[in-house]
Amino acid sequence: MTEFTNAVEKQKGLQAYELWAQQIKSYEGDCWKGIRTKIYNDGRKEVYDMKTNALIEGEPRKTRRRDLINSNSFVKFLNQIGFYNE
C-alpha cells in the first residue's frame, strides 16, 4: 500500500503548484496609456485595455517550473496552506 506514497505526494505538490501559479502576484495600471497588467506567480503577464477589458497581449512564463517550485515564494505558499502539516 505504501508503494504509491511518493507518487501521491508528488501529485499533491504539483496540484498545490498549479493553484499557486494561477494567483496574481501584482496588478498594475497605467491610466495615461489606458492599460492594466496582471502578473501571475508563475511569471505570466497579461496586458488589458482598460476601456474594453480586452486582452491586448499575453506573455508566457519565462522561468522553468522546476525553478519556480524551488522558489521561496512557493515554499511560503505551501506553509500558508498547511501542506506540510497534514
Backbone as JSON Lines, residues from 0, in Angstrom:
{"i":0,"aa":"M","n":[0.81,-1.19,0.0],"ca":[0.0,0.0,0.0],"c":[0.86,1.26,0.0]}
{"i":1,"aa":"T","n":[2.02,1.18,0.6],"ca":[2.86,2.37,0.7],"c":[3.73,2.57,-0.54]}
{"i":2,"aa":"E","n":[3.62,1.7,-1.53],"ca":[4.47,1.83,-2.71],"c":[4.12,3.06,-3.55]}
{"i":3,"aa":"F","n":[2.9,3.6,-3.39],"ca":[2.47,4.76,-4.16],"c":[2.52,6.06,-3.37]}
{"i":4,"aa":"T","n":[3.03,6.02,-2.16],"ca":[3.07,7.21,-1.31],"c":[3.84,8.34,-1.96]}
{"i":5,"aa":"N","n":[5.0,8.05,-2.52],"ca":[5.81,9.1,-3.16],"c":[5.09,9.7,-4.36]}
{"i":6,"aa":"A","n":[4.43,8.88,-5.16],"ca":[3.7,9.38,-6.33],"c":[2.54,10.26,-5.9]}
{"i":7,"aa":"V","n":[1.85,9.87,-4.84],"ca":[0.72,10.65,-4.34],"c":[1.22,12.0,-3.8]}
{"i":8,"aa":"E","n":[2.3,12.0,-3.05],"ca":[2.86,13.25,-2.51],"c":[3.33,14.17,-3.63]}
{"i":9,"aa":"K","n":[3.93,13.59,-4.66],"ca":[4.37,14.4,-5.79],"c":[3.18,15.04,-6.49]}
{"i":10,"aa":"Q","n":[2.11,14.29,-6.68],"ca":[0.91,14.82,-7.34],"c":[0.27,15.91,-6.48]}
{"i":11,"aa":"K","n":[0.25,15.74,-5.17],"ca":[-0.29,16.78,-4.28],"c":[0.52,18.06,-4.42]}
{"i":12,"aa":"G","n":[1.84,17.92,-4.5],"ca":[2.7,19.08,-4.66],"c":[2.47,19.77,-5.99]}
{"i":13,"aa":"L","n":[2.28,19.01,-7.06],"ca":[2.02,19.61,-8.37],"c":[0.66,20.32,-8.39]}
{"i":14,"aa":"Q","n":[-0.32,19.76,-7.71],"ca":[-1.62,20.42,-7.63],"c":[-1.52,21.72,-6.84]}
{"i":15,"aa":"A","n":[-0.75,21.7,-5.77],"ca":[-0.53,22.93,-4.99],"c":[0.2,23.97,-5.83]}
{"i":16,"aa":"Y","n":[1.16,23.52,-6.65],"ca":[1.87,24.44,-7.53],"c":[0.92,25.09,-8.53]}
{"i":17,"aa":"E","n":[0.02,24.32,-9.13],"ca":[-0.92,24.86,-10.11],"c":[-1.82,25.9,-9.46]}
{"i":18,"aa":"L","n":[-2.24,25.66,-8.23],"ca":[-3.06,26.63,-7.51],"c":[-2.28,27.92,-7.27]}
{"i":19,"aa":"W","n":[-1.04,27.79,-6.83],"ca":[-0.19,28.95,-6.56],"c":[0.12,29.72,-7.83]}
{"i":20,"aa":"A","n":[0.41,29.01,-8.92],"ca":[0.82,29.64,-10.18],"c":[-0.29,30.5,-10.77]}
{"i":21,"aa":"Q","n":[-1.55,30.17,-10.5],"ca":[-2.67,30.91,-11.07],"c":[-3.02,32.16,-10.27]}
{"i":22,"aa":"Q","n":[-2.4,32.35,-9.12],"ca":[-2.69,33.53,-8.31],"c":[-1.94,34.74,-8.83]}
{"i":23,"aa":"I","n":[-2.55,35.91,-8.68],"ca":[-1.95,37.15,-9.18],"c":[-0.88,37.63,-8.21]}
{"i":24,"aa":"K","n":[0.32,37.88,-8.76],"ca":[1.44,38.38,-7.97],"c":[1.35,39.9,-7.84]}
{"i":25,"aa":"S","n":[1.09,40.58,-8.97],"ca":[0.93,42.03,-8.93],"c":[-0.06,42.46,-10.0]}
{"i":26,"aa":"Y","n":[-0.62,43.64,-9.76],"ca":[-1.64,44.19,-10.63],"c":[-1.3,45.66,-10.83]}
{"i":27,"aa":"E","n":[-0.99,46.03,-12.05],"ca":[-0.53,47.4,-12.31],"c":[-1.44,48.05,-13.34]}
{"i":28,"aa":"G","n":[-1.64,49.34,-13.21],"ca":[-2.44,50.09,-14.17],"c":[-1.73,51.35,-14.61]}
{"i":29,"aa":"D","n":[-1.92,51.72,-15.85],"ca":[-1.35,52.94,-16.4],"c":[-2.49,53.71,-17.06]}
{"i":30,"aa":"C","n":[-3.01,54.71,-16.35],"ca":[-4.16,55.46,-16.84],"c":[-3.82,56.26,-18.1]}
{"i":31,"aa":"W","n":[-2.6,56.72,-18.22],"ca":[-2.23,57.52,-19.39],"c":[-2.25,56.67,-20.66]}
{"i":32,"aa":"K","n":[-1.8,55.45,-20.56],"ca":[-1.81,54.56,-21.73],"c":[-3.12,53.8,-21.86]}
{"i":33,"aa":"G","n":[-3.89,53.76,-20.78],"ca":[-5.17,53.05,-20.8],"c":[-5.03,51.54,-20.76]}
{"i":34,"aa":"I","n":[-3.99,51.08,-20.07],"ca":[-3.78,49.64,-19.97],"c":[-3.61,49.23,-18.52]}
{"i":35,"aa":"R","n":[-3.89,47.97,-18.27],"ca":[-3.6,47.39,-16.96],"c":[-2.93,46.05,-17.18]}
{"i":36,"aa":"T","n":[-2.05,45.7,-16.27],"ca":[-1.24,44.5,-16.42],"c":[-1.41,43.6,-15.21]}
{"i":37,"aa":"K","n":[-1.65,42.32,-15.47],"ca":[-1.69,41.31,-14.42],"c":[-0.43,40.47,-14.57]}
{"i":38,"aa":"I","n":[0.28,40.29,-13.46],"ca":[1.45,39.42,-13.44],"c":[1.16,38.3,-12.44]}
{"i":39,"aa":"Y","n":[1.27,37.07,-12.91],"ca":[0.96,35.91,-12.08],"c":[2.22,35.37,-11.42]}
{"i":40,"aa":"N","n":[2.04,34.52,-10.42],"ca":[3.17,33.96,-9.68],"c":[4.13,33.17,-10.57]}
{"i":41,"aa":"D","n":[3.62,32.55,-11.62],"ca":[4.5,31.76,-12.48],"c":[5.19,32.6,-13.55]}
{"i":42,"aa":"G","n":[5.0,33.92,-13.52],"ca":[5.7,34.81,-14.43],"c":[4.91,35.21,-15.67]}
{"i":43,"aa":"R","n":[3.73,34.63,-15.85],"ca":[2.91,35.03,-17.0],"c":[2.5,36.49,-16.85]}
{"i":44,"aa":"K","n":[2.34,37.17,-17.97],"ca":[1.95,38.56,-17.97],"c":[0.81,38.75,-18.96]}
{"i":45,"aa":"E","n":[-0.25,39.44,-18.54],"ca":[-1.38,39.73,-19.41],"c":[-1.63,41.23,-19.38]}
{"i":46,"aa":"V","n":[-1.75,41.84,-20.56],"ca":[-1.99,43.28,-20.68],"c":[-3.39,43.46,-21.26]}
{"i":47,"aa":"Y","n":[-4.21,44.27,-20.57],"ca":[-5.6,44.51,-20.96],"c":[-5.83,45.98,-21.28]}
{"i":48,"aa":"D","n":[-6.78,46.23,-22.18],"ca":[-7.25,47.59,-22.46],"c":[-8.25,47.95,-21.35]}
{"i":49,"aa":"M","n":[-8.09,49.11,-20.73],"ca":[-8.96,49.49,-19.61],"c":[-10.39,49.77,-20.06]}
{"i":50,"aa":"K","n":[-10.57,50.33,-21.23],"ca":[-11.92,50.69,-21.69],"c":[-12.74,49.47,-22.07]}
{"i":51,"aa":"T","n":[-12.15,48.57,-22.85],"ca":[-12.91,47.43,-23.37],"c":[-12.69,46.16,-22.58]}
{"i":52,"aa":"N","n":[-11.72,46.16,-21.69],"ca":[-11.35,44.98,-20.9],"c":[-10.92,43.82,-21.79]}
{"i":53,"aa":"A","n":[-10.43,44.14,-22.98],"ca":[-9.96,43.12,-23.92],"c":[-8.48,42.85,-23.71]}
{"i":54,"aa":"L","n":[-8.1,41.6,-23.88],"ca":[-6.7,41.21,-23.76],"c":[-5.93,41.73,-24.96]}
{"i":55,"aa":"I","n":[-4.91,42.55,-24.71],"ca":[-4.09,43.09,-25.78],"c":[-2.98,42.11,-26.12]}
{"i":56,"aa":"E","n":[-2.27,41.67,-25.1],"ca":[-1.21,40.7,-25.33],"c":[-1.01,39.85,-24.08]}
{"i":57,"aa":"G","n":[-0.58,38.65,-24.3],"ca":[-0.25,37.74,-23.21],"c":[1.17,37.26,-23.4]}
{"i":58,"aa":"E","n":[1.87,37.12,-22.31],"ca":[3.26,36.7,-22.36],"c":[3.42,35.45,-21.5]}
{"i":59,"aa":"P","n":[3.91,34.35,-22.07],"ca":[4.06,33.12,-21.28],"c":[5.15,33.27,-20.22]}
{"i":60,"aa":"R","n":[5.15,32.35,-19.28],"ca":[6.16,32.41,-18.23],"c":[7.55,32.2,-18.83]}
{"i":61,"aa":"K","n":[8.53,32.84,-18.22],"ca":[9.9,32.79,-18.73],"c":[10.76,31.8,-17.97]}
{"i":62,"aa":"T","n":[10.39,31.49,-16.75],"ca":[11.21,30.6,-15.94],"c":[10.67,29.18,-15.99]}
{"i":63,"aa":"R","n":[11.53,28.25,-15.73],"ca":[11.12,26.84,-15.74],"c":[10.32,26.52,-14.48]}
{"i":64,"aa":"R","n":[9.44,25.56,-14.61],"ca":[8.59,25.17,-13.48],"c":[9.42,24.66,-12.32]}
{"i":65,"aa":"R","n":[10.48,23.95,-12.6],"ca":[11.34,23.4,-11.53],"c":[11.93,24.53,-10.69]}
{"i":66,"aa":"D","n":[12.34,25.63,-11.35],"ca":[12.89,26.76,-10.61],"c":[11.83,27.44,-9.76]}
{"i":67,"aa":"L","n":[10.6,27.51,-10.27],"ca":[9.52,28.12,-9.51],"c":[9.13,27.27,-8.31]}
{"i":68,"aa":"I","n":[9.15,25.95,-8.48],"ca":[8.79,25.06,-7.38],"c":[9.78,25.2,-6.23]}
{"i":69,"aa":"N","n":[11.04,25.48,-6.53],"ca":[12.07,25.64,-5.5],"c":[12.18,27.06,-4.99]}
{"i":70,"aa":"S","n":[11.3,27.98,-5.45],"ca":[11.41,29.38,-5.05],"c":[10.88,29.58,-3.63]}
{"i":71,"aa":"N","n":[11.34,30.64,-3.0],"ca":[10.92,30.96,-1.63],"c":[9.44,31.29,-1.55]}
{"i":72,"aa":"S","n":[8.91,31.97,-2.57],"ca":[7.5,32.35,-2.52],"c":[6.58,31.13,-2.6]}
{"i":73,"aa":"F","n":[6.98,30.11,-3.34],"ca":[6.17,28.89,-3.4],"c":[6.24,28.13,-2.08]}
{"i":74,"aa":"V","n":[7.39,28.06,-1.48],"ca":[7.53,27.4,-0.17],"c":[6.7,28.14,0.88]}
{"i":75,"aa":"K","n":[6.68,29.45,0.81],"ca":[5.86,30.25,1.73],"c":[4.38,29.94,1.53]}
{"i":76,"aa":"F","n":[3.96,29.8,0.27],"ca":[2.57,29.44,-0.03],"c":[2.23,28.07,0.55]}
{"i":77,"aa":"L","n":[3.13,27.1,0.4],"ca":[2.89,25.77,0.95],"c":[2.71,25.81,2.45]}
{"i":78,"aa":"N","n":[3.49,26.65,3.11],"ca":[3.35,26.81,4.56],"c":[2.02,27.46,4.93]}
{"i":79,"aa":"Q","n":[1.57,28.41,4.11],"ca":[0.3,29.09,4.38],"c":[-0.88,28.14,4.28]}
{"i":80,"aa":"I","n":[-0.85,27.24,3.31],"ca":[-1.98,26.32,3.14],"c":[-1.85,25.08,4.02]}
{"i":81,"aa":"G","n":[-0.74,24.98,4.76],"ca":[-0.54,23.85,5.66],"c":[-0.2,22.57,4.93]}
{"i":82,"aa":"F","n":[0.52,22.66,3.84],"ca":[0.84,21.49,3.03],"c":[1.67,20.48,3.81]}
{"i":83,"aa":"Y","n":[2.61,20.94,4.59],"ca":[3.49,20.04,5.32],"c":[2.92,19.61,6.66]}
{"i":84,"aa":"N","n":[1.8,20.18,7.06],"ca":[1.22,19.88,8.37],"c":[0.18,18.77,8.33]}
{"i":85,"aa":"E","n":[-0.06,18.19,7.17],"ca":[-1.12,17.17,7.06],"c":[-0.7,15.86,7.65]}
